Amino acid sequence: MNLQQFEHLLAVAETGSFSRAAEQLYLTQPALSRSILAMEDELGAPLIERAGKRKALTPLGVLVAARARRIGLEVSELKRSASLLAGLEIGSAKLGLGPAPTAMLAVPLLQHMLAQHPRIHIQLSSGPAELQLQSLRARTLDALVIHRRTLPPADDLDVELFPDMRLGFVCRSGHPLHGAAQVAFAQLRQYPLAGTGLSDEAVHSLNAHFGRTAHFSEALQIQSDEVACLLDVVRTTDAVFLGTIEAARALIDQGELAELRLTRPLRLTSQFAFVTLEGISQAPALKVVRDFCAQRMGGG
């Protein structure tokens, strides 16, 4: 048996038809049939049920197909590793970003890649962590930068944690609270709060910080996964952003937003992670992306 025969069997399994599989493989149907028959002769048992309109795998065929898929992945990984050893500067990287990492990384990462690595193709995507993890496992994404709390326990993930990042409250320049030496919680609650959402852990911490009457589980009046959208609203209204300060850093540095100084300094943090599949060698292009993300997220 050889890799080509495995490919032939998988094509029949996926299409349920010798004719469609042959067309997909650019083979004649007799040539495909001979290839499958040769495998069956070698194994001493049929791999495909030929009765009926749709061709189905026999129990042995199911077993062989499963192992053929694993072998195919191993071959792809072997070729990938060979390319890594060649030290190619060209390549591609597909990165999934959570809400806050999108605000912190997307624009500067794209600018950096265009300026320093113009031959590398870069693709960024966003969405719920559950869907991004599915895409990572399906190999349609190479890596993720997402919040630590959205990561389920999993043996198939390689997780590199970045340093904690400070949470705080941010308002527009010229906001009634801007410039106050200290801001009490009662003053904050006079204005709409905007954020991406609060974990139970964050709600408990905020309630403990501000007192039981804070009711932070109901505090966010404006909620969205689009941090850039939230910051734009805060920049043009009296709403106050609650989230990772670094997500607003560019607008703070430009003087459009400002961090509020609280009567009792908030000691809450968020932690993000660079996530890849365990056991998958990292392409040079992805290493470039990882290094940039680590530098921007304070991971060195």
C-alpha positions in Angstrom: 0.0 0.0 0.0 1.1 3.6 -0.6 0.0 7.1 0.1 -1.7 7.4 -3.3 -3.9 4.4 -2.6 -4.9 5.9 0.8 -5.8 9.1 -1.1 -7.9 7.0 -3.5 -9.8 5.3 -0.7 -10.5 8.6 1.1 -11.9 10.1 -2.0 -14.3 7.2 -2.5 -15.3 7.4 1.2 -15.9 11.2 1.0 -17.9 11.2 -2.3 -19.6 7.8 -1.9 -19.0 7.2 -5.6 -16.3 5.7 -7.7 -17.1 8.1 -10.6 -17.1 11.3 -8.5 -14.0 10.2 -6.7 -12.2 9.5 -10.1 -13.3 12.9 -11.4 -12.0 14.5 -8.2 -8.7 12.7 -8.5 -8.4 13.3 -12.3 -8.3 9.5 -12.8 -10.2 7.1 -15.0 -12.8 5.1 -13.1 -11.1 1.7 -14.1 -7.7 3.0 -12.8 -9.3 4.0 -9.5 -11.1 0.6 -9.2 -7.8 -1.2 -9.8 -6.1 0.8 -7.1 -8.8 0.0 -4.5 -8.8 -3.7 -5.6 -5.0 -3.9 -5.1 -5.5 -2.6 -1.5 -8.2 -5.2 -0.9 -6.1 -8.0 -2.3 -3.2 -7.0 0.0 -5.4 -6.8 3.1 -7.4 -9.9 2.2 -10.8 -8.3 2.7 -13.1 -5.7 1.0 -12.8 -2.1 2.0 -15.9 -0.8 0.1 -19.5 -2.1 0.0 -20.2 -2.1 -3.7 -24.0 -2.9 -3.5 -26.3 0.1 -3.6 -26.0 3.5 -5.3 -23.8 5.1 -2.6 -20.6 3.3 -1.9 -20.0 2.9 1.8 -16.9 1.7 3.7 -16.9 -1.8 5.3 -15.8 -2.0 8.9 -12.2 -2.6 7.7 -12.5 0.3 5.3 -13.5 2.6 8.1 -10.4 1.5 10.1 -8.1 1.9 7.1 -9.6 5.3 6.2 -9.1 6.6 9.8 -5.5 5.5 9.8 -5.0 6.9 6.3 -6.2 10.4 7.5 -3.7 10.3 10.4 -0.9 9.2 8.0 -1.9 12.1 5.7 -1.6 14.6 8.6 1.8 13.1 9.6 3.1 13.5 6.0 1.8 17.1 5.9 3.6 17.8 9.2 6.8 16.1 7.9 6.8 18.4 4.8 6.0 21.4 7.0 9.0 20.5 9.3 11.2 20.2 6.2 10.2 23.7 5.1 11.0 25.0 8.6 14.5 23.6 8.5 15.0 25.4 5.2 14.4 28.7 7.1 12.0 30.2 4.5 11.3 33.9 5.0 8.1 33.7 2.9 5.0 32.0 4.2 1.7 32.8 5.8 0.2 33.1 9.3 -3.5 32.9 10.2 -4.2 34.4 13.6 -7.4 34.5 15.6 -7.9 37.4 18.0 -10.2 37.9 21.0 -12.0 41.3 21.5 -9.3 43.1 23.5 -6.4 41.6 21.6 -8.0 42.8 18.4 -8.0 46.4 19.7 -4.4 46.1 21.0 -2.8 44.1 18.2 -4.6 44.1 14.8 -3.6 47.5 13.4 0.0 47.6 14.7 0.6 43.9 13.8 -0.5 44.5 10.2 1.6 47.7 10.0 4.6 45.8 11.3 4.2 42.9 8.9 3.8 45.2 5.9 6.9 47.2 6.9 9.2 44.4 8.1 8.0 41.2 6.4 6.1 42.3 3.2 6.4 38.8 1.7 4.5 37.1 4.5 0.8 36.7 4.0 -1.1 37.5 7.2 -4.8 36.7 7.9 -6.6 38.0 11.1 -10.0 36.8 12.2 -12.2 37.4 15.2 -15.2 35.8 16.8 -16.3 33.8 19.9 -13.5 31.8 21.5 -15.3 28.6 21.0 -15.5 29.0 17.3 -11.9 30.2 17.1 -10.7 27.1 19.0 -12.7 24.9 16.5 -10.9 26.7 13.7 -7.5 26.2 15.4 -8.2 22.4 15.8 -9.4 22.3 12.1 -6.1 23.9 11.1 -7.8 26.8 9.4 -6.1 29.1 12.0 -2.5 28.7 13.1 -2.7 30.4 16.5 -5.0 32.5 18.8 -4.5 35.4 21.2 -7.5 35.2 23.5 -8.4 35.7 27.2 -7.2 33.0 29.6 -10.6 32.5 31.1 -12.0 31.5 27.7 -9.6 28.5 27.4 -11.1 25.1 28.4 -8.8 22.5 29.9 -7.4 20.6 26.9 -4.4 18.4 26.3 -4.1 19.3 22.7 -3.4 23.0 23.2 -0.1 24.7 23.8 -0.8 27.8 25.9 1.8 30.6 26.4 0.5 33.1 29.0 1.3 36.7 28.6 1.8 38.9 31.7 -1.3 40.3 33.5 -2.7 43.5 32.0 -4.3 46.1 34.2 -8.1 46.9 34.0 -9.5 50.3 34.6 -12.0 53.0 33.6 -11.5 55.3 30.6 -13.4 58.4 29.5 -13.1 61.0 26.8 -11.0 64.1 27.2 -13.2 66.8 28.4 -15.6 64.4 30.2 -17.1 65.8 33.4 -15.0 63.3 35.3 -11.8 63.9 33.3 -9.1 65.6 35.4 -10.7 64.8 38.8 -8.0 64.0 41.4 -10.1 61.1 42.5 -13.4 59.5 41.3 -15.8 57.7 43.6 -18.0 54.9 42.5 -21.1 57.0 43.0 -19.7 59.5 40.5 -18.9 56.7 38.0 -22.5 55.3 38.2 -23.9 58.6 36.9 -22.6 57.7 33.5 -23.2 54.7 31.2 -20.6 52.0 31.5 -19.4 50.2 28.3 -17.4 47.0 28.1 -17.0 43.6 26.4 -18.7 41.8 29.4 -17.6 40.7 32.8 -16.7 37.3 34.0 -18.2 36.1 37.4 -14.7 36.4 38.8 -14.5 40.1 37.7 -18.0 40.8 39.0 -17.1 39.4 42.4 -13.9 41.4 42.5 -15.6 44.6 41.5 -18.4 44.2 44.0 -15.8 43.5 46.7 -13.8 46.6 45.7 -16.7 49.0 45.5 -19.1 47.4 48.0 -22.1 45.1 47.9 -24.3 47.8 46.6 -22.3 48.1 43.4 -24.2 45.3 41.6 -21.6 45.1 38.8 -23.5 42.1 37.2 -25.9 44.7 36.0 -23.5 47.7 35.6 -22.7 47.5 31.9 -25.3 49.5 29.9 -23.4 49.1 26.6 -21.8 45.8 25.8 -20.1 44.6 22.6 -17.2 42.3 21.5 -16.0 45.1 19.3 -13.7 47.1 21.5 -12.8 49.6 18.8 -16.6 50.4 18.5 -16.9 50.8 22.3 -13.9 53.1 22.4 -15.3 55.2 19.6 -18.6 55.5 21.5 -16.7 56.5 24.6 -14.6 59.0 22.6 -17.7 60.8 21.4 -20.1 60.5 24.4 -20.1 60.6 28.2 -20.0 56.8 28.4 -17.1 55.3 30.4 -15.2 52.3 29.2 -14.4 49.5 31.6 -11.7 47.1 30.3 -8.0 46.5 29.6 -6.3 49.9 29.7 -3.9 48.8 26.9 -6.8 48.4 24.6 -7.3 52.2 24.8 -3.6 53.0 25.0 -3.3 54.5 21.4 -6.2 56.9 22.0 -4.9 57.8 25.5 -1.5 58.6 24.0 -3.2 60.7 21.4 -5.0 62.7 24.1 -8.5 61.6 23.0 -9.2 59.4 26.0 -8.0 59.4 29.6 -7.8 56.9 32.4 -9.9 57.8 35.5 -8.1 57.9 38.9 -10.3 56.2 41.4 -10.6 57.0 45.1 -9.5 53.4 45.7 -7.2 52.2 42.9 -8.6 49.3 41.0 -6.3 46.2 41.3 -7.9 44.0 38.7 -6.1 42.4 35.8 -6.7 40.4 32.6 -4.4 37.8 31.2 -4.2 36.7 27.6 -2.6 33.8 26.0 -0.9 32.8 22.7 -2.5 29.4 21.8 -1.3 26.9 19.3 -1.9 23.1 18.8 0.3 20.9 20.9 3.0 19.1 18.9 2.7 21.3 15.8 5.9 22.8 14.7 5.8 26.6 14.4 6.4 28.1 11.0 8.9 31.0 10.7 6.0 33.4 9.7 4.0 32.4 12.8 7.1 32.9 15.0 7.4 36.4 13.7 3.8 37.0 14.6 4.2 35.4 18.0 7.3 37.5 18.8 5.4 40.7 17.9 2.4 39.8 20.0 4.6 38.9 23.0 6.4 42.3 22.7 3.1 44.2 22.5 1.5 42.2 25.3 4.4 42.6 27.6 5.7 39.1 27.2 9.1 39.9 25.9 
